[in-house]
Amino acid sequence: MSAIRIGVAGLGYWGPNLARNFAALPDCELAWLCDADPDTLARAGTALPGARRTAALDDLLDDPALDAVVLATPVPTHASLAERVLRAGKHCFVEKPLAQTVADAELAVAAAEETGRTLMVGHLLEYHPGVIRLKEIADGGELGEIHYIYSNRLNLGKLRADENALWSLGAHDVSVVLHLAGEEPYEVEARGESYMRRGIEDVVFAFLRFPSGLAAHLHLSWLDPHKERRFTVVGSRRMATFDDMDLERKVTVYDKGFDQSAASWGEYITRSGDIHSPAIPNREPLRLECEHFVACLRAGRPPRSDGHSGLRVVRVLAALQDSLDASRRVQRAVV
């Protein structure tokens, strides 16, 4: 069986991690490294000397033996470059988010469907063993009917000039919430504040309501004293958390809730029972994500985070951004 030949374009921040993982897969060959900056390209080439180097994406697209292109380029280029890759007859892995607008995401998805090529979006947390286990617990009925989900993604992090906390941090959490919910929200609302740079929200609170009755809340901030990466799922019988900052207890299930009182009809008493943490495999999510992409190419099956999944995330992010913009206009009118 011949190796899947892959090229990685965009080697500034996340691209080298993707290149490293694809190069390490036994049934994969890292054939190309691509970046417009010569120093960045040279550094990546030193770490991975077996791959050819170029500053031009066209060199990858013109290689008839190349199977797929991995895009870790700046976010504004994701959709247009993904469309170019797909229409050149290559499979495409593109980092999240798929696009900055719904229209651009739809064009990328259409290109994948029209060419019959695979489009996968790098929603990394969907491949985290802890999130996979949390999804199994929620779907298996152990928690009962899911009432609501909330997430905290907080840190005193890097200030960005080109995207706000919603798009920088929220792409992760929206993808997981949609993955856990299994449906799209019909109502979204977001509020944010721009404390460090005018017009760029560094803290965002978002609310989602789903057709099933499920609700979700997101707290996103790079202006916070705590570093948190946590999801909480509250069900009618039990509750569960995924805490990526906890080294030993990534997933915890709480036997907590309300039980109907036998002494009085219509009244409830609180229940606080056992707490347990299932064993979670200690595997790198990025390696699992890369393995999944290659396995899908070999089997000809759609990835878990395919183009349609990426489009759903962009739809929610765009709707939340519209809500943020409307809130900002109201604030200005009041002031």
Buried (B, 14 or more C-beta within 10 A) or exposed (E): EEBBBBBBBBBBEBBBBBBBBBBEBEEBBBBBBBBBEEEBBEBBBEEBEEBBBBEEBEBBBEBEEBBBBBBBBBBEBBBBBBBBBBBBEBBBBBBBBBBBEBEBBBBBBBBBEEBEBBBBBBBBBBBBBBBBBBBEBBEEEBBBEBBBBBBBBBBEBEEBEEBBBBBBBBBBBBBBBBBBBEEBBEEBBBBBBBEEEEEBBBBBBBBBBBEEEBBBBBBBBBBBEEEBBBBBBBBEBBBBBBBBEBEEBBBBBBBBBEEEEEEEEEEEEEEEEEEEBBEBEEEEBBBBBBBBBBBBBEEEEBBBBBBBBBBBBBBBBBBBBEBBEEBBEEEEEEE
